[in-house]
Amino acid sequence: MLLLGHTGITVTINKSIEKRLGFRWSYWQVILLSIFPDIMDKFVGRFLFSQYFANGRLFAHTIVFLVIVGFAALISWARCRRAEAFGIMIIFFFHQLMDKMWLYPETWVWPAYGWGFPHKATDWWGGIWQILISAPYVYWSEIIGACLLLYYAVCSHWRQDHGK
């Protein structure tokens, strides 16, 4: 899944659970959190250490990462009775679901298959365009995500103009 799918669908999921968890984030916070695993892993794996990793799905796409964020959420809840960290964990979990990480067990259950990550030394930008035009899951999720973001942008603008 690419940018619009991750952000639009995650904003919708967040809107449906924020009242249950008792906090409210801005759209920009949710959008940033929804793509944080990609920002982190692609920076490390494609730019910073591209010779070593050559992969855009690393630590933030693992179950270990979810467990660490989950422990941080429990600590935050125990000390301050704040549920925001649970929201972050949920957003990261849905990011991994939308990326279908179970199809990449060498990364998802790292380090069960060893301490390294698989190398994907392909043309990254070319691969994005190829999957965008050839994989229905990807292009439909991008269309749905774009529509949801447009809906929230229009609703947010309407509420500001009409004081609601």
C-alpha positions in Angstrom: 0.0 0.0 0.0 1.2 3.5 -0.8 0.8 7.0 0.7 -2.9 7.8 0.1 -4.1 4.3 1.1 -2.2 4.3 4.4 -3.2 7.9 5.3 -6.8 7.9 4.3 -7.7 4.5 5.7 -5.8 5.2 8.9 -7.5 8.5 9.5 -10.9 6.7 9.1 -9.9 4.0 11.6 -8.6 6.6 14.0 -11.9 8.6 13.8 -13.8 5.4 14.7 -11.7 4.5 17.7 -10.7 7.9 19.2 -13.8 8.3 21.3 -13.4 4.8 22.8 -9.8 5.5 23.8 -10.6 8.9 25.2 -8.4 11.2 23.2 -8.4 13.2 20.0 -5.6 13.8 17.6 -5.4 16.2 14.7 -5.5 14.9 11.2 -1.9 15.8 10.7 -0.8 13.7 13.7 -2.6 10.7 12.4 -1.3 11.1 8.9 2.3 11.4 10.1 1.9 8.3 12.4 0.2 6.3 9.6 3.4 6.6 7.4 6.0 6.7 10.2 7.0 3.1 9.7 7.7 3.8 6.1 9.5 7.0 6.8 11.7 5.3 9.4 12.4 2.1 7.5 12.9 3.7 4.0 15.2 6.3 5.4 17.4 3.7 7.1 17.1 0.9 4.5 17.0 2.8 1.2 19.0 5.9 2.0 21.2 5.8 5.1 22.3 2.1 4.9 21.3 1.2 1.4 24.4 -0.8 0.8 23.7 -3.0 3.8 20.0 -3.3 3.9 18.7 -2.5 0.4 15.1 -2.8 1.8 12.4 -0.4 2.7 10.7 -2.6 5.3 12.9 -3.1 8.3 12.4 -2.7 12.1 9.1 -0.7 12.1 7.5 -3.4 10.0 8.1 -6.2 12.6 6.1 -7.7 15.4 9.0 -6.9 17.7 8.4 -3.2 17.0 4.7 -3.6 17.8 5.6 -5.3 21.1 8.0 -2.5 22.1 5.3 0.1 21.3 2.8 -2.0 23.2 5.1 -2.1 26.3 5.5 1.7 26.0 1.7 2.0 25.9 1.4 -0.1 29.0 4.0 1.9 30.9 2.3 5.1 29.8 -1.1 3.8 31.0 0.3 2.6 34.3 2.1 5.9 35.1 -0.1 8.5 33.6 -3.4 6.9 32.7 -2.9 8.1 29.1 -4.2 6.0 26.2 -2.4 7.8 23.3 0.3 5.2 23.1 -2.3 2.5 22.6 -3.6 4.6 19.7 0.0 4.7 18.2 0.3 1.0 18.6 -3.1 0.5 16.8 -2.0 2.8 14.0 1.2 0.9 13.6 -0.6 -2.4 13.7 -3.0 -1.3 10.9 0.0 -0.1 8.9 1.4 -3.6 9.0 -2.0 -5.1 8.1 -2.3 -2.8 5.2 1.2 -3.8 4.0 0.2 -7.4 4.3 3.3 -8.1 6.3 2.4 -11.8 7.0 3.3 -12.4 3.4 6.9 -11.4 4.3 7.7 -13.6 7.3 11.5 -12.9 7.1 10.7 -9.3 8.0 7.5 -9.6 10.0 8.7 -12.1 12.6 12.2 -10.8 12.6 14.6 -12.1 14.1 13.0 -15.6 13.9 14.7 -16.2 10.5 18.0 -14.6 11.5 19.3 -11.2 12.4 19.4 -9.9 8.8 16.7 -8.6 6.6 16.0 -9.7 3.1 17.7 -7.7 0.4 15.5 -6.1 -2.3 17.9 -4.5 -4.7 15.3 -3.5 -7.2 14.5 -0.2 -8.8 12.5 1.3 -6.0 10.7 4.1 -7.9 10.0 1.8 -10.9 8.7 -0.8 -8.5 6.2 1.7 -7.0 4.8 2.6 -10.4 4.7 -1.0 -11.5 2.7 -2.1 -8.5 0.5 1.0 -8.6 -0.7 0.2 -12.1 -0.7 -3.6 -11.9 -2.0 -4.6 -8.4 -5.7 -4.0 -7.8 -5.3 -4.1 -4.0 -2.8 -1.2 -4.3 -4.6 1.1 -6.7 -8.0 0.5 -5.1 -6.6 1.3 -1.7 -5.0 4.5 -3.1 -8.4 5.5 -4.6 -10.3 4.8 -1.4 -7.6 6.5 0.7 -7.7 9.6 -1.6 -11.5 9.8 -1.4 -11.5 9.5 2.4 -8.9 12.2 2.7 -10.9 14.4 0.4 -14.0 13.8 2.5 -12.3 14.7 5.7 -10.7 17.8 4.2 -14.1 19.0 2.9 -15.8 18.2 6.2 -13.1 19.9 8.3 -13.2 23.0 6.1 -17.0 23.0 6.2 -17.0 22.8 10.0 -14.5 25.7 10.2 -16.6 27.9 7.9 -19.9 27.1 9.7 -18.7 27.0 13.2 -19.5 23.3 13.9 
